[in-house]
Amino acid sequence: MKNRIIRDIIVFAVSLLAPQIMQAQGTTYLSNLEQPSIGSITVGNDSWYASLFQTGNNGGGYVLNAIQLAMANATGSPGGFTVMLYANNSPDDFYPGNNIGTLNGSLNPVNEGVYIYTPPSNLVLSPSSYYYIVLTSGTTVANGAYDWGLAGANSYNPNGGWGGVTGVWNSNNGSLWNSPTAIFPQYDINATPVPEPLTSFLFLFCGGILLCVRDRIRHRIKIPWP
């Protein structure tokens, strides 16, 4: 009997939560891809770049769906292009901290265009937190460089409480970062809000109460279970 009640609670909770999950769709929270390019920055294994952004205030955080990058024509013969997501070093120090995920996408975006990069699994971004899009490659700039397009203004059309770039960091080794400069790489970020755990718990808790009450009523008046 108890197992059946537990089963019914789970089914009830899933039936309530499933519509929310099915209706969840990705949202583009930051984008300046519609702006004309005014130039580019060269990316190599001796020329790393990190572009800062801030997530919105959804209590459950956000599942990262994709990051799109606007790339210009590469120079020379580069290879091993890599796109990563870094956490902020600390609340008081604004520079890239730990690598929290390497994104999947083209390893050789040598031609001008927009390239899509996705996380290998569900990568959840915390609410109201700072992250960096970090680019590097496997070749030195002297041997060949990828070129990340730049827009002319700090305008990323933010929504949902997200914030765009406040600066771009550069490093020659990915460990020591120079002070940020006011340039605006071209990208967009698509993510899906995560339902807050409290909401899911309340659905489950209320469903359990209803089913337990139903069981007690049927037991007292001796109505058989279907």
N, C-alpha and C positions, 0 to 999 in steps of 0.2 A: 504493500500500500504506500509506504513512504517513498519507495523508488518511483512509483507511478506519479506521486505528487511532485517529486523533484523533476521528473521528466516533463510534466505539464508546466511547471514553472519555467523551465528552460524554453520550451516551445512557445509559451506565452511571451516571454521576454524577447525571443528572436523575432516573433511576428511583429512586435512593436518597433524593434530597432531596425529591422530589415528595410522598411521604407525609407528611413533616414539615410541608411548606408547607400541604397540604390539611388537616392536623389542627390547624393553628394557629387559635385562636379568640380573639376579643377578651375581655378580662377587665376588670371594673370594679375598679379599684385603690383609688379613693377615692370615698366617697359619704356625704352626710348628708341626702339628699332625703327620707328617711323621717322625719326629725325635724320636729316642728311649727314653723311660722314664728313668730317673736316680733317681727317688724317688717321693715323694709327700709331700704336706702340708696338715695339718689336719684342717678341717673346722667345726666350731660349733657356737653356739650362744654366746660363749665367745672367739671365735677365728675367726673373720671376716678377709677376704682378699680382696684386691682391686688391680687389674692389669690395668695399664695405657696403652692407645693407642691413636694415633692421626689420624684423618680423612684426606683425600686428599683435593685437591683444587678445586673440581668441584663447580662452582658458586652457583648452586641450592641446594647443599648439597646431602645427601644420605638417602634413605629409608633403614632402617635396616631390613634385611630378616631373618637372623638367626645367632646364635652363637653356635658353637659346642665346648664342653669341653671334654677333655680326663680325665677320672676318674679312680683311682685305687680302689682296694677292700677296702670297708669301715671297720672300727673297731667298735666293740661293737654293740649297737642297736640305731643308730641315727634316726632322723626323721625331717620332715619339711625343707628339703633342699630348698634354695631360691637363685635365680640368678637375679640380678638387674643391671641396668645401671645407673651410676652416672655421673653428669657433674663435670667438674673441679671446685674447690672452687673459684678461681679467676685467672686472667692472671698472677699474680705475686706469687701466692701461690699454689704449686702443692701438693694437697691432695684432697680426695673425698669431693664433695660439696653436692648437692641435688640429691635425687633419682628421675630420670626422667622416670623410667619404670621398672616394674617387669615382667620378661619373663616367658612364659609358657613352661613347659616341665616336665620331671620326678621329682617328689618330694622326691624320694628315690633311687638315683643312687648308690646302695650298691655294685654292681658288676663291675669289671673292664671293661671299654669300652668307646665308644664315645657317648655322649648324646647331643641331639639337643634342643636348647631353642629359642623360637620365641617371638617377641613382641605381645601384645594383639591387637594392631591396628597399623596403619601407624606411625611409630616412625622415624622422620626425624632428622638426625644428621647434624649439621652445618659443613660447610667446614673448613678445617685447624683448627680444634678444638680438645681439649683433653677430653677424656671420660675414665671411669673406669668400668671394669667388676667386680662386687662386689658379693661375695659369703658369705652366712651364713647358719645357720640351726636353728631348734627349740630345740636342745639338747646341753648340755655342752659336751665338749670334753671328760670329765671323764666318761660320760654315753654312749658315742658313737660319732664317728666322720666320716665325709665324707673326702675322700682323693683326692685332685686335683693333677693330674700328673705334673711332672716337666721335662723340657728338659734341656740339658746340655749347650746350647749356646743361646745367644740373636740373634736368626735368625728366623724371621717370614715371610720370602719371600715376602716382601711388594711390592705392585705395585700401580699405580695411585696416587702416592704422599703420601700414607698412611705410618704410622710409628708404629713400634712395641713397646714393653715394654722398659721403661727406669728405672723401679723399681716397686716393689710390696709393698703395704702398709698393715699393720696389725693393728687390733683393738680388744679390748676385749668387746666392747659395741656398735660399729658402729658409735660412735660420736667422740671420741678422737683417732686419728690415730698416730701410731709410724712412725718414719722416714723410708723411703723405703729401702728395701734390694735387692740385685742383684740376684734374682732368676727368673726363666722363666717358668711360668705356660703354660700348653699346651691347645691351643684353636685355632679356626679359626673364622673369621668374614666374612659373606656374606652380601652384600648390593647392592642396585641399584641406580645409579646416577639419580638425579632429574633434568629434563630439566629446564634450567634457565628461570625465568619469562619473561625476555626481549624477548627471542626467541618466546615464545607463543604469547606475545603481538604483535610482529611484524607480525606474521602470521595473527592474527585476524585483525589488523589495515589495512594491505595491502589487505586482502580479502574484507573488508568493502569498501575500495576505489574502487576496481574493480567492485563490485556489484552496488555501487552508480552511477558509470560512465555508466554501462550498462543500468540502469534505466533511466538516463537522455537521453541517445541516443535513446532508444525505445520510450520515451515520445515525443521527438522532431519529430521523423519520423513516429510516431503513429503506431508502431508495437505492436500488442496486446501481453500481457503476456501469456505464455503457460499455 
